[in-house]
Amino acid sequence: MASVFGELGLCYINAVVLPLANEWSIDIEQELIEAPKSFVCPASAATKWTTRSGGYFSGSGSISCLYDSADTNHIDYVLADDSYLILLYPYCETATKYWAGDGWVNLSMTDPVDGYVTVDYSWTSTGQWQWVAP
């Protein structure tokens, strides 16, 4: 097993690389459905454990970037009222292993007096996400 250093990640929204990205995350969750309780007779057959089964999946995540005044494409995407293909690569030199899916993108921009201007994107999946690997 090889460890991968984080600075080699890569992020795309709508097939355009996010400039100056410095962190991304993805959360894939499965809804758990609790089985309904029912009468059990005889009492000795009763169990105190809750039974759950897997339901629907959902995905969300975030991407953090330093603001690049020369590239505002991604800000335009957020304002376009549409979902976009998002690609997240943990290691840019292995272009065959990545997360892929469509998502609605939100934006948060911070302009501190004593630091760099940052742009943070959060996204929520519109459907299935997949881990692409050969």
The first five atom37 places (N, CA, C, CB, O) and aatype in JSON, in Angstrom:
{
  "aatype": [12, 0, 15, 19, 13, 7, 6, 10, 7, 10, 4, 18, 9, 2, 0, 19, 19, 10, 14, 10, 0, 2, 6, 17, 15, 9, 3, 9, 6, 5, 6, 10, 9, 6, 0, 14, 11, 15, 13, 19, 4, 14, 0, 15, 0, 0, 16, 11, 17, 16, 16, 1, 15, 7, 7, 18, 13, 15, 7, 15, 7, 15, 9, 15, 4, 10, 18, 3, 15, 0, 3, 16, 2, 8, 9, 3, 18, 19, 10, 0, 3, 3, 15, 18, 10, 9, 10, 10, 18, 14, 18, 4, 6, 16, 0, 16, 11, 18, 17, 0, 7, 3, 7, 17, 19, 2, 10, 15, 12, 16, 3, 14, 19, 3, 7, 18, 19, 16, 19, 3, 18, 15, 17, 16, 15, 16, 7, 5, 17, 5, 17, 19, 0, 14],
  "atom_mask": [
    [1, 1, 1, 1, 1],
    [1, 1, 1, 1, 1],
    [1, 1, 1, 1, 1],
    [1, 1, 1, 1, 1],
    [1, 1, 1, 1, 1],
    [1, 1, 1, 0, 1],
    [1, 1, 1, 1, 1],
    [1, 1, 1, 1, 1],
    [1, 1, 1, 0, 1],
    [1, 1, 1, 1, 1],
    [1, 1, 1, 1, 1],
    [1, 1, 1, 1, 1],
    [1, 1, 1, 1, 1],
    [1, 1, 1, 1, 1],
    [1, 1, 1, 1, 1],
    [1, 1, 1, 1, 1],
    [1, 1, 1, 1, 1],
    [1, 1, 1, 1, 1],
    [1, 1, 1, 1, 1],
    [1, 1, 1, 1, 1],
    [1, 1, 1, 1, 1],
    [1, 1, 1, 1, 1],
    [1, 1, 1, 1, 1],
    [1, 1, 1, 1, 1],
    [1, 1, 1, 1, 1],
    [1, 1, 1, 1, 1],
    [1, 1, 1, 1, 1],
    [1, 1, 1, 1, 1],
    [1, 1, 1, 1, 1],
    [1, 1, 1, 1, 1],
    [1, 1, 1, 1, 1],
    [1, 1, 1, 1, 1],
    [1, 1, 1, 1, 1],
    [1, 1, 1, 1, 1],
    [1, 1, 1, 1, 1],
    [1, 1, 1, 1, 1],
    [1, 1, 1, 1, 1],
    [1, 1, 1, 1, 1],
    [1, 1, 1, 1, 1],
    [1, 1, 1, 1, 1],
    [1, 1, 1, 1, 1],
    [1, 1, 1, 1, 1],
    [1, 1, 1, 1, 1],
    [1, 1, 1, 1, 1],
    [1, 1, 1, 1, 1],
    [1, 1, 1, 1, 1],
    [1, 1, 1, 1, 1],
    [1, 1, 1, 1, 1],
    [1, 1, 1, 1, 1],
    [1, 1, 1, 1, 1],
    [1, 1, 1, 1, 1],
    [1, 1, 1, 1, 1],
    [1, 1, 1, 1, 1],
    [1, 1, 1, 0, 1],
    [1, 1, 1, 0, 1],
    [1, 1, 1, 1, 1],
    [1, 1, 1, 1, 1],
    [1, 1, 1, 1, 1],
    [1, 1, 1, 0, 1],
    [1, 1, 1, 1, 1],
    [1, 1, 1, 0, 1],
    [1, 1, 1, 1, 1],
    [1, 1, 1, 1, 1],
    [1, 1, 1, 1, 1],
    [1, 1, 1, 1, 1],
    [1, 1, 1, 1, 1],
    [1, 1, 1, 1, 1],
    [1, 1, 1, 1, 1],
    [1, 1, 1, 1, 1],
    [1, 1, 1, 1, 1],
    [1, 1, 1, 1, 1],
    [1, 1, 1, 1, 1],
    [1, 1, 1, 1, 1],
    [1, 1, 1, 1, 1],
    [1, 1, 1, 1, 1],
    [1, 1, 1, 1, 1],
    [1, 1, 1, 1, 1],
    [1, 1, 1, 1, 1],
    [1, 1, 1, 1, 1],
    [1, 1, 1, 1, 1],
    [1, 1, 1, 1, 1],
    [1, 1, 1, 1, 1],
    [1, 1, 1, 1, 1],
    [1, 1, 1, 1, 1],
    [1, 1, 1, 1, 1],
    [1, 1, 1, 1, 1],
    [1, 1, 1, 1, 1],
    [1, 1, 1, 1, 1],
    [1, 1, 1, 1, 1],
    [1, 1, 1, 1, 1],
    [1, 1, 1, 1, 1],
    [1, 1, 1, 1, 1],
    [1, 1, 1, 1, 1],
    [1, 1, 1, 1, 1],
    [1, 1, 1, 1, 1],
    [1, 1, 1, 1, 1],
    [1, 1, 1, 1, 1],
    [1, 1, 1, 1, 1],
    [1, 1, 1, 1, 1],
    [1, 1, 1, 1, 1],
    [1, 1, 1, 0, 1],
    [1, 1, 1, 1, 1],
    [1, 1, 1, 0, 1],
    [1, 1, 1, 1, 1],
    [1, 1, 1, 1, 1],
    [1, 1, 1, 1, 1],
    [1, 1, 1, 1, 1],
    [1, 1, 1, 1, 1],
    [1, 1, 1, 1, 1],
    [1, 1, 1, 1, 1],
    [1, 1, 1, 1, 1],
    [1, 1, 1, 1, 1],
    [1, 1, 1, 1, 1],
    [1, 1, 1, 1, 1],
    [1, 1, 1, 0, 1],
    [1, 1, 1, 1, 1],
    [1, 1, 1, 1, 1],
    [1, 1, 1, 1, 1],
    [1, 1, 1, 1, 1],
    [1, 1, 1, 1, 1],
    [1, 1, 1, 1, 1],
    [1, 1, 1, 1, 1],
    [1, 1, 1, 1, 1],
    [1, 1, 1, 1, 1],
    [1, 1, 1, 1, 1],
    [1, 1, 1, 1, 1],
    [1, 1, 1, 0, 1],
    [1, 1, 1, 1, 1],
    [1, 1, 1, 1, 1],
    [1, 1, 1, 1, 1],
    [1, 1, 1, 1, 1],
    [1, 1, 1, 1, 1],
    [1, 1, 1, 1, 1],
    [1, 1, 1, 1, 1]
  ],
  "atom_positions": [
    [[0.85, -1.18, 0.0], [0.0, 0.0, 0.0], [0.89, 1.24, 0.0], [-0.96, 0.0, 1.22], [1.88, 1.3, 0.73]],
    [[0.53, 2.21, -0.81], [1.3, 3.44, -0.9], [0.48, 4.6, -0.37], [1.73, 3.71, -2.35], [-0.7, 4.75, -0.7]],
    [[1.09, 5.42, 0.45], [0.42, 6.63, 0.94], [0.48, 7.69, -0.15], [1.07, 7.15, 2.25], [1.43, 7.75, -0.93]],
    [[-0.55, 8.52, -0.19], [-0.61, 9.58, -1.19], [-0.59, 10.92, -0.46], [-1.89, 9.45, -2.1], [-1.39, 11.14, 0.44]],
    [[0.32, 11.79, -0.84], [0.42, 13.1, -0.22], [-0.66, 14.01, -0.79], [1.82, 13.71, -0.44], [-0.85, 14.06, -2.01]],
    [[-1.35, 14.73, 0.06], [-2.53, 15.5, -0.32], [-2.34, 16.58, -1.36], [0.0, 0.0, 0.0], [-3.3, 16.93, -2.04]],
    [[-1.17, 17.12, -1.5], [-1.01, 18.23, -2.44], [-1.09, 17.81, -3.9], [0.29, 18.93, -2.2], [-1.01, 18.65, -4.79]],
    [[-1.23, 16.52, -4.15], [-1.3, 16.04, -5.52], [-2.74, 15.78, -5.98], [-0.5, 14.77, -5.65], [-2.94, 15.12, -7.0]],
    [[-3.72, 16.29, -5.27], [-5.11, 16.15, -5.65], [-5.48, 17.08, -6.8], [0.0, 0.0, 0.0], [-4.72, 17.98, -7.16]],
    [[-6.65, 16.84, -7.36], [-7.12, 17.63, -8.5], [-8.64, 17.65, -8.48], [-6.58, 17.05, -9.84], [-9.27, 16.64, -8.17]],
    [[-9.24, 18.79, -8.82], [-10.7, 18.94, -8.8], [-11.17, 19.6, -10.08], [-11.15, 19.77, -7.58], [-10.58, 20.56, -10.57]],
    [[-12.27, 19.06, -10.63], [-12.89, 19.64, -11.82], [-14.36, 19.9, -11.53], [-12.72, 18.69, -13.04], [-15.02, 19.12, -10.84]],
    [[-14.87, 20.99, -12.06], [-16.31, 21.23, -12.15], [-16.59, 21.55, -13.61], [-16.78, 22.42, -11.18], [-15.95, 22.42, -14.2]],
    [[-17.54, 20.83, -14.19], [-17.92, 21.03, -15.59], [-16.71, 20.91, -16.52], [-18.58, 22.39, -15.77], [-16.56, 21.71, -17.45]],
    [[-15.86, 19.92, -16.28], [-14.69, 19.61, -17.11], [-13.62, 20.7, -17.11], [-15.13, 19.37, -18.51], [-12.75, 20.7, -17.97]],
    [[-13.67, 21.63, -16.15], [-12.65, 22.68, -16.03], [-12.0, 22.54, -14.66], [-13.28, 24.12, -16.22], [-12.69, 22.49, -13.64]],
    [[-10.67, 22.49, -14.64], [-9.96, 22.33, -13.38], [-10.17, 23.56, -12.49], [-8.46, 22.11, -13.64], [-10.16, 24.7, -12.97]],
    [[-10.35, 23.33, -11.18], [-10.47, 24.43, -10.24], [-9.06, 24.96, -9.94], [-11.2, 23.99, -8.93], [-8.22, 24.21, -9.45]],
    [[-8.8, 26.22, -10.22], [-7.46, 26.74, -9.98], [-7.22, 26.92, -8.48], [-7.27, 28.08, -10.71], [-8.13, 27.28, -7.73]],
    [[-6.02, 26.66, -8.06], [-5.57, 26.89, -6.69], [-6.38, 26.14, -5.64], [-5.61, 28.36, -6.39], [-6.51, 26.6, -4.5]],
    [[-6.94, 24.98, -6.02], [-7.66, 24.15, -5.04], [-6.65, 23.62, -4.03], [-8.43, 22.98, -5.74], [-5.54, 23.24, -4.4]],
    [[-7.04, 23.59, -2.76], [-6.11, 23.09, -1.75], [-6.73, 22.07, -0.8], [-5.57, 24.24, -0.96], [-6.06, 21.59, 0.12]],
    [[-8.0, 21.73, -1.0], [-8.62, 20.69, -0.18], [-9.96, 20.28, -0.78], [-8.82, 21.19, 1.27], [-10.69, 21.13, -1.3]],
    [[-10.27, 18.99, -0.72], [-11.6, 18.54, -1.12], [-12.03, 17.39, -0.21], [-11.61, 18.1, -2.61], [-11.2, 16.71, 0.39]],
    [[-13.34, 17.21, -0.13], [-13.87, 16.1, 0.66], [-15.1, 15.55, -0.03], [-14.21, 16.56, 2.11], [-15.77, 16.24, -0.81]],
    [[-15.4, 14.29, 0.26], [-16.6, 13.65, -0.25], [-17.19, 12.8, 0.87], [-16.3, 12.8, -1.53], [-16.46, 12.12, 1.59]],
    [[-18.5, 12.83, 0.99], [-19.22, 12.02, 1.97], [-20.31, 11.25, 1.23], [-19.83, 12.91, 3.12], [-21.21, 11.85, 0.64]],
    [[-20.22, 9.94, 1.26], [-21.24, 9.08, 0.68], [-21.96, 8.41, 1.85], [-20.62, 8.02, -0.32], [-21.33, 7.75, 2.68]],
    [[-23.25, 8.59, 1.9], [-24.02, 8.03, 3.0], [-25.13, 7.14, 2.46], [-24.62, 9.14, 3.88], [-25.65, 7.36, 1.37]],
    [[-25.46, 6.13, 3.24], [-26.6, 5.28, 2.91], [-27.64, 5.44, 4.0], [-26.17, 3.79, 2.75], [-27.36, 5.28, 5.19]],
    [[-28.85, 5.75, 3.58], [-29.97, 5.86, 4.5], [-30.23, 4.49, 5.1], [-31.24, 6.41, 3.77], [-30.29, 3.49, 4.39]],
    [[-30.38, 4.44, 6.41], [-30.69, 3.17, 7.07], [-32.16, 3.14, 7.43], [-29.81, 2.97, 8.33], [-32.68, 4.07, 8.06]],
    [[-32.83, 2.09, 7.03], [-34.27, 1.95, 7.27], [-34.46, 0.96, 8.41], [-35.02, 1.48, 5.97], [-34.0, -0.18, 8.37]],
    [[-35.15, 1.44, 9.43], [-35.38, 0.6, 10.59], [-36.6, -0.27, 10.37], [-35.55, 1.45, 11.86], [-37.66, 0.21, 9.97]],
    [[-36.45, -1.57, 10.63], [-37.56, -2.5, 10.46], [-38.63, -2.2, 11.5], [-37.07, -3.98, 10.57], [-38.31, -1.9, 12.65]],
    [[-39.89, -2.28, 11.12], [-40.96, -2.01, 12.08], [-40.97, -3.06, 13.18], [-42.32, -1.96, 11.38], [-40.63, -4.23, 12.97]],
    [[-41.37, -2.62, 14.36], [-41.49, -3.54, 15.5], [-42.75, -4.38, 15.31], [-41.53, -2.76, 16.86], [-43.71, -3.93, 14.69]],
    [[-42.74, -5.57, 15.83], [-43.92, -6.43, 15.73], [-44.04, -7.26, 17.0], [-43.85, -7.35, 14.48], [-43.09, -7.41, 17.76]],
    [[-45.22, -7.79, 17.2], [-45.45, -8.67, 18.35], [-44.65, -9.95, 18.18], [-46.97, -8.98, 18.52], [-44.53, -10.47, 17.07]],
    [[-44.12, -10.46, 19.27], [-43.36, -11.71, 19.23], [-43.89, -12.62, 20.33], [-41.82, -11.45, 19.41], [-43.94, -12.24, 21.5]],
    [[-44.28, -13.79, 19.95], [-44.79, -14.75, 20.91], [-44.23, -16.11, 20.55], [-46.36, -14.76, 20.93], [-44.35, -16.51, 19.4]],
    [[-43.64, -16.82, 21.44], [-43.56, -16.58, 22.87], [-42.51, -15.51, 23.21], [-43.23, -17.88, 23.59], [-41.66, -15.18, 22.37]],
    [[-42.57, -14.98, 24.41], [-41.68, -13.91, 24.86], [-40.21, -14.32, 24.77], [-42.01, -13.52, 26.28], [-39.35, -13.46, 24.58]],
    [[-39.92, -15.59, 24.91], [-38.54, -16.05, 24.85], [-37.92, -15.86, 23.46], [-38.47, -17.53, 25.24], [-36.69, -15.88, 23.32]],
    [[-38.76, -15.67, 22.43], [-38.25, -15.47, 21.07], [-37.99, -13.99, 20.77], [-39.24, -16.03, 20.06], [-37.44, -13.65, 19.72]],
    [[-38.38, -13.13, 21.69], [-38.23, -11.68, 21.46], [-36.76, -11.28, 21.52], [-39.03, -10.88, 22.5], [-35.96, -11.88, 22.24]],
    [[-36.42, -10.26, 20.76], [-35.06, -9.73, 20.78], [-35.14, -8.22, 21.03], [-34.32, -10.03, 19.44], [-36.12, -7.58, 20.67]],
    [[-34.13, -7.68, 21.65], [-34.1, -6.26, 21.96], [-33.26, -5.48, 20.95], [-33.56, -6.04, 23.37], [-32.98, -4.3, 21.14]],
    [[-32.86, -6.14, 19.89], [-32.04, -5.49, 18.88], [-32.91, -4.88, 17.79], [-31.05, -6.49, 18.27], [-33.92, -5.46, 17.38]],
    [[-32.52, -3.71, 17.35], [-33.2, -3.07, 16.23], [-32.6, -3.6, 14.94], [-33.08, -1.52, 16.31], [-31.38, -3.69, 14.8]],
    [[-33.45, -3.94, 13.99], [-33.0, -4.42, 12.7], [-33.07, -3.28, 11.69], [-33.85, -5.64, 12.22], [-34.08, -2.58, 11.6]],
    [[-31.99, -3.1, 10.94], [-31.95, -2.05, 9.91], [-31.5, -2.66, 8.6], [-31.0, -0.88, 10.34], [-30.75, -3.64, 8.56]],
    [[-31.96, -2.05, 7.54], [-31.48, -2.44, 6.21], [-31.09, -1.19, 5.45], [-32.56, -3.25, 5.44], [-31.5, -0.08, 5.8]],
    [[-30.3, -1.38, 4.41], [-29.81, -0.25, 3.64], [-30.87, 0.32, 2.71], [0.0, 0.0, 0.0], [-31.63, -0.42, 2.09]],
    [[-30.9, 1.63, 2.63], [-31.82, 2.32, 1.74], [-31.07, 3.06, 0.65], [0.0, 0.0, 0.0], [-30.09, 2.55, 0.1]],
    [[-31.52, 4.26, 0.36], [-30.93, 5.06, -0.71], [-29.6, 5.67, -0.3], [-31.89, 6.15, -1.14], [-29.35, 5.94, 0.88]],
    [[-28.74, 5.88, -1.3], [-27.46, 6.55, -1.09], [-27.6, 8.04, -1.41], [-26.37, 5.91, -1.97], [-28.47, 8.45, -2.18]],
    [[-26.73, 8.84, -0.82], [-26.63, 10.25, -1.18], [-25.18, 10.67, -1.03], [-27.58, 11.14, -0.29], [-24.4, 10.03, -0.32]],
    [[-24.83, 11.74, -1.7], [-23.46, 12.22, -1.64], [-23.42, 13.72, -1.45], [0.0, 0.0, 0.0], [-24.32, 14.45, -1.87]],
    [[-22.36, 14.17, -0.8], [-22.13, 15.6, -0.63], [-20.64, 15.79, -0.4], [-22.97, 16.2, 0.57], [-19.9, 14.83, -0.18]],
    [[-20.2, 17.02, -0.47], [-18.79, 17.27, -0.25], [-18.47, 18.74, -0.38], [0.0, 0.0, 0.0], [-19.35, 19.59, -0.48]],
    [[-17.18, 19.02, -0.38], [-16.73, 20.4, -0.48], [-15.37, 20.46, -1.18], [-16.64, 21.05, 0.91], [-14.63, 19.48, -1.24]],
    [[-15.09, 21.64, -1.7], [-13.81, 21.92, -2.35], [-13.39, 23.31, -1.9], [-13.91, 21.82, -3.93], [-14.18, 24.26, -2.0]],
    [[-12.17, 23.45, -1.41], [-11.65, 24.75, -0.98], [-10.57, 25.21, -1.94], [-11.1, 24.68, 0.47], [-9.73, 24.42, -2.37]],
    [[-10.6, 26.5, -2.26], [-9.64, 27.06, -3.21], [-9.2, 28.44, -2.75], [-10.25, 27.14, -4.62], [-9.88, 29.1, -1.97]],
    [[-8.05, 28.85, -3.24], [-7.67, 30.25, -3.14], [-8.3, 30.96, -4.32], [-6.1, 30.43, -3.11], [-8.39, 30.4, -5.41]],
    [[-8.73, 32.19, -4.13], [-9.36, 32.94, -5.2], [-8.34, 33.31, -6.26], [-10.04, 34.2, -4.64], [-7.24, 33.76, -5.94]],
    [[-8.7, 33.1, -7.51], [-7.87, 33.46, -8.66], [-8.66, 34.46, -9.49], [-7.46, 32.18, -9.51], [-9.64, 34.08, -10.14]],
    [[-8.27, 35.72, -9.49], [-9.04, 36.76, -10.18], [-9.06, 36.56, -11.69], [-8.46, 38.12, -9.87], [-9.89, 37.15, -12.38]],
    [[-8.16, 35.73, -12.22], [-8.12, 35.48, -13.66], [-9.12, 34.4, -14.09], [-6.73, 35.07, -14.08], [-9.35, 34.23, -15.29]],
    [[-9.71, 33.69, -13.14], [-10.62, 32.6, -13.5], [-11.87, 32.66, -12.63], [-9.93, 31.24, -13.35], [-11.83, 32.31, -11.45]],
    [[-12.96, 33.1, -13.22], [-14.22, 33.18, -12.48], [-15.28, 32.24, -13.06], [-14.75, 34.62, -12.49], [-16.46, 32.37, -12.74]],
    [[-14.88, 31.29, -13.9], [-15.82, 30.35, -14.5], [-16.66, 29.65, -13.46], [-15.08, 29.33, -15.34], [-17.87, 29.49, -13.63]],
    [[-16.04, 29.22, -12.39], [-16.73, 28.43, -11.39], [-17.75, 29.25, -10.61], [-15.74, 27.81, -10.44], [-18.76, 28.73, -10.14]],
    [[-17.48, 30.52, -10.47], [-18.48, 31.4, -9.85], [-19.69, 31.51, -10.77], [-17.88, 32.82, -9.56], [-20.83, 31.5, -10.3]],
    [[-19.46, 31.6, -12.06], [-20.56, 31.64, -13.03], [-21.38, 30.36, -12.98], [-20.02, 31.85, -14.44], [-22.6, 30.41, -13.13]],
    [[-20.74, 29.2, -12.76], [-21.47, 27.93, -12.68], [-22.46, 27.94, -11.52], [-20.49, 26.76, -12.52], [-23.6, 27.49, -11.67]],
    [[-22.04, 28.45, -10.39], [-22.91, 28.47, -9.22], [-24.14, 29.33, -9.48], [-22.14, 29.0, -7.99], [-25.23, 29.0, -9.02]],
    [[-23.98, 30.41, -10.2], [-25.08, 31.33, -10.47], [-25.96, 30.88, -11.64], [-24.54, 32.7, -10.76], [-26.97, 31.52, -11.92]],
    [[-25.6, 29.8, -12.32], [-26.31, 29.37, -13.53], [-27.54, 28.52, -13.26], [-25.37, 28.61, -14.4], [-28.25, 28.18, -14.21]],
    [[-27.82, 28.18, -12.04], [-29.01, 27.38, -11.68], [-29.04, 26.06, -12.43], [-30.28, 28.17, -11.97], [-30.02, 25.73, -13.1]],
    [[-27.95, 25.29, -12.3], [-27.85, 24.0, -12.97], [-26.91, 23.12, -12.16], [-27.35, 24.16, -14.44], [-26.14, 23.61, -11.34]],
    [[-26.97, 21.82, -12.38], [-26.02, 20.91, -11.75], [-24.9, 20.62, -12.74], [-26.72, 19.59, -11.29], [-25.07, 20.77, -13.95]],
    [[-23.75, 20.2, -12.2], [-22.58, 19.99, -13.05], [-21.85, 18.71, -12.68], [-21.63, 21.18, -12.94], [-21.95, 18.22, -11.55]],
    [[-21.11, 18.18, -13.64], [-20.25, 17.04, -13.39], [-19.07, 17.5, -12.54], [-19.76, 16.4, -14.73], [-18.41, 18.5, -12.85]],
    [[-18.82, 16.77, -11.46], [-17.7, 17.06, -10.56], [-16.78, 15.84, -10.57], [-18.2, 17.4, -9.1], [-17.24, 14.71, -10.44]],
    [[-15.49, 16.09, -10.73], [-14.48, 15.03, -10.7], [-13.48, 15.35, -9.6], [-13.77, 14.89, -12.09], [-12.96, 16.46, -9.53]],
    [[-13.21, 14.37, -8.74], [-12.28, 14.56, -7.62], [-11.19, 13.49, -7.69], [-13.04, 14.5, -6.25], [-11.47, 12.29, -7.57]],
    [[-9.97, 13.93, -7.88], [-8.83, 13.02, -7.99], [-7.97, 13.12, -6.73], [-7.98, 13.35, -9.26], [-7.5, 14.21, -6.39]],
    [[-7.75, 12.01, -6.03], [-6.86, 12.07, -4.89], [-5.39, 12.21, -5.29], [-7.04, 10.83, -4.04], [-4.57, 12.7, -4.52]],
    [[-5.07, 11.78, -6.51], [-3.68, 11.77, -6.96], [-3.67, 12.09, -8.45], [-3.0, 10.4, -6.67], [-4.08, 11.26, -9.26]],
    [[-3.21, 13.27, -8.81], [-3.29, 13.74, -10.19], [-2.47, 12.9, -11.17], [-2.82, 15.17, -10.26], [-2.74, 12.92, -12.37]],
    [[-1.49, 12.16, -10.68], [-0.66, 11.36, -11.58], [-1.27, 9.99, -11.86], [0.71, 11.19, -10.98], [-0.72, 9.22, -12.65]],
    [[-2.39, 9.68, -11.23], [-3.14, 8.45, -11.53], [-4.52, 8.89, -12.0], [-3.22, 7.49, -10.27], [-5.47, 8.91, -11.22]],
    [[-4.62, 9.22, -13.26], [-5.86, 9.78, -13.81], [-6.96, 8.75, -13.99], [-5.58, 10.44, -15.14], [-8.04, 9.08, -14.48]],
    [[-6.71, 7.5, -13.6], [-7.72, 6.46, -13.77], [-8.45, 6.12, -12.47], [-7.08, 5.21, -14.32], [-9.28, 5.21, -12.46]],
    [[-8.16, 6.83, -11.38], [-8.83, 6.58, -10.09], [-9.36, 7.91, -9.56], [-7.85, 5.91, -9.06], [-8.6, 8.8, -9.18]],
    [[-10.7, 8.01, -9.54], [-11.29, 9.28, -9.13], [-12.76, 9.09, -8.78], [-11.14, 10.33, -10.23], [-13.37, 8.07, -9.13]],
    [[-13.33, 10.07, -8.09], [-14.77, 10.14, -7.82], [-15.42, 10.95, -8.93], [-15.07, 10.76, -6.42], [-14.84, 11.94, -9.39]],
    [[-16.61, 10.55, -9.37], [-17.32, 11.25, -10.44], [-18.81, 11.24, -10.18], [-17.01, 10.61, -11.8], [-19.37, 10.22, -9.76]],
    [[-19.45, 12.37, -10.42], [-20.9, 12.46, -10.31], [-21.37, 13.88, -10.51], [0.0, 0.0, 0.0], [-20.57, 14.82, -10.52]],
    [[-22.66, 14.03, -10.69], [-23.26, 15.36, -10.85], [-23.68, 15.91, -9.5], [-24.47, 15.31, -11.82], [-24.07, 15.16, -8.6]],
    [[-23.59, 17.23, -9.38], [-23.99, 17.85, -8.12], [-24.43, 19.29, -8.3], [0.0, 0.0, 0.0], [-24.02, 19.97, -9.24]],
    [[-25.28, 19.72, -7.37], [-25.65, 21.13, -7.26], [-24.56, 21.8, -6.44], [-27.07, 21.32, -6.6], [-24.2, 21.31, -5.37]],
    [[-24.04, 22.91, -6.93], [-22.88, 23.55, -6.31], [-23.29, 24.85, -5.63], [-21.78, 23.81, -7.36], [-24.01, 25.67, -6.2]],
    [[-22.81, 25.02, -4.39], [-22.98, 26.27, -3.63], [-21.62, 26.9, -3.43], [-23.69, 26.02, -2.25], [-20.6, 26.22, -3.53]],
    [[-21.6, 28.19, -3.16], [-20.34, 28.92, -3.05], [-20.32, 29.75, -1.78], [-20.12, 29.82, -4.27], [-21.33, 30.33, -1.38]],
    [[-19.16, 29.81, -1.16], [-18.91, 30.71, -0.04], [-17.55, 31.35, -0.28], [-18.96, 29.95, 1.35], [-16.56, 30.65, -0.5]],
    [[-17.5, 32.67, -0.24], [-16.24, 33.38, -0.52], [-15.88, 34.19, 0.72], [-16.38, 34.31, -1.79], [-16.73, 34.87, 1.3]],
    [[-14.6, 34.12, 1.13], [-14.15, 34.82, 2.33], [-12.98, 35.73, 1.97], [-13.74, 33.81, 3.43], [-12.05, 35.31, 1.28]],
    [[-13.04, 36.96, 2.43], [-12.0, 37.97, 2.15], [-11.49, 38.55, 3.47], [-12.56, 39.1, 1.22], [-11.97, 39.6, 3.9]],
    [[-10.53, 37.87, 4.11], [-10.02, 38.37, 5.39], [-9.04, 39.52, 5.2], [-9.35, 37.24, 6.17], [-8.39, 39.63, 4.15]],
    [[-8.94, 40.37, 6.18], [-8.02, 41.5, 6.1], [-6.57, 41.04, 6.22], [-8.34, 42.51, 7.19], [-5.67, 41.75, 5.78]],
    [[-6.33, 39.88, 6.8], [-4.96, 39.44, 7.06], [-4.62, 38.1, 6.4], [-4.74, 39.34, 8.54], [-3.76, 37.37, 6.9]],
    [[-5.27, 37.78, 5.28], [-4.98, 36.51, 4.63], [-5.45, 36.51, 3.19], [0.0, 0.0, 0.0], [-5.88, 37.53, 2.66]],
    [[-5.35, 35.35, 2.58], [-5.76, 35.19, 1.19], [-7.27, 35.1, 1.07], [-5.11, 33.94, 0.6], [-7.95, 34.62, 1.98]],
    [[-7.79, 35.56, -0.04], [-9.21, 35.41, -0.35], [-9.43, 33.94, -0.73], [-9.66, 36.39, -1.51], [-8.69, 33.39, -1.54]],
    [[-10.44, 33.33, -0.13], [-10.73, 31.92, -0.41], [-12.12, 31.76, -1.0], [-10.6, 31.08, 0.87], [-13.02, 32.57, -0.75]],
    [[-12.27, 30.71, -1.78], [-13.56, 30.34, -2.34], [-13.81, 28.89, -1.92], [-13.6, 30.51, -3.91], [-12.99, 28.01, -2.2]],
    [[-14.92, 28.65, -1.25], [-15.28, 27.31, -0.82], [-16.56, 26.9, -1.52], [-15.44, 27.24, 0.72], [-17.57, 27.6, -1.47]],
    [[-16.5, 25.75, -2.17], [-17.65, 25.19, -2.86], [-18.15, 24.01, -2.05], [-17.29, 24.77, -4.32], [-17.36, 23.17, -1.61]],
    [[-19.45, 23.94, -1.85], [-20.06, 22.74, -1.28], [-21.01, 22.21, -2.34], [-20.8, 23.03, 0.09], [-21.55, 22.98, -3.14]],
    [[-21.22, 20.92, -2.35], [-22.08, 20.33, -3.37], [-22.91, 19.21, -2.77], [-21.24, 19.81, -4.55], [-22.53, 18.59, -1.78]],
    [[-24.05, 18.97, -3.41], [-24.95, 17.87, -3.05], [-25.24, 17.1, -4.33], [-26.27, 18.4, -2.38], [-25.53, 17.69, -5.37]],
    [[-25.18, 15.78, -4.24], [-25.34, 14.97, -5.43], [-26.75, 15.06, -6.01], [-25.02, 13.53, -5.12], [-27.73, 15.26, -5.28]],
    [[-26.84, 14.91, -7.32], [-28.14, 14.87, -7.99], [-28.55, 13.43, -8.3], [-28.11, 15.69, -9.28], [-29.65, 13.18, -8.8]],
    [[-27.68, 12.52, -8.01], [-27.93, 11.11, -8.31], [-26.71, 10.3, -7.94], [0.0, 0.0, 0.0], [-26.0, 10.64, -6.99]],
    [[-26.46, 9.25, -8.67], [-25.39, 8.32, -8.33], [-24.01, 8.92, -8.52], [-25.51, 7.07, -9.17], [-23.73, 9.59, -9.52]],
    [[-23.16, 8.67, -7.54], [-21.73, 8.97, -7.65], [-21.0, 7.65, -7.75], [-21.22, 9.82, -6.43], [-21.49, 6.63, -7.27]],
    [[-19.84, 7.67, -8.35], [-19.1, 6.42, -8.47], [-17.6, 6.64, -8.28], [-19.36, 5.78, -9.82], [-17.05, 7.7, -8.6]],
    [[-16.98, 5.62, -7.74], [-15.53, 5.57, -7.66], [-15.06, 4.87, -8.93], [-15.03, 4.81, -6.34], [-15.35, 3.69, -9.14]],
    [[-14.33, 5.59, -9.77], [-13.87, 5.06, -11.04], [-12.45, 4.56, -10.84], [-13.94, 6.14, -12.18], [-11.55, 5.31, -10.48]],
    [[-12.26, 3.29, -11.09], [-10.93, 2.68, -10.98], [-10.88, 1.49, -11.92], [-10.61, 2.25, -9.5], [-11.87, 0.77, -12.07]],
    [[-9.73, 1.27, -12.56], [-9.63, 0.14, -13.5], [-9.73, -1.2, -12.78], [-8.32, 0.21, -14.28], [-9.67, -2.25, -13.43]]
  ]
}
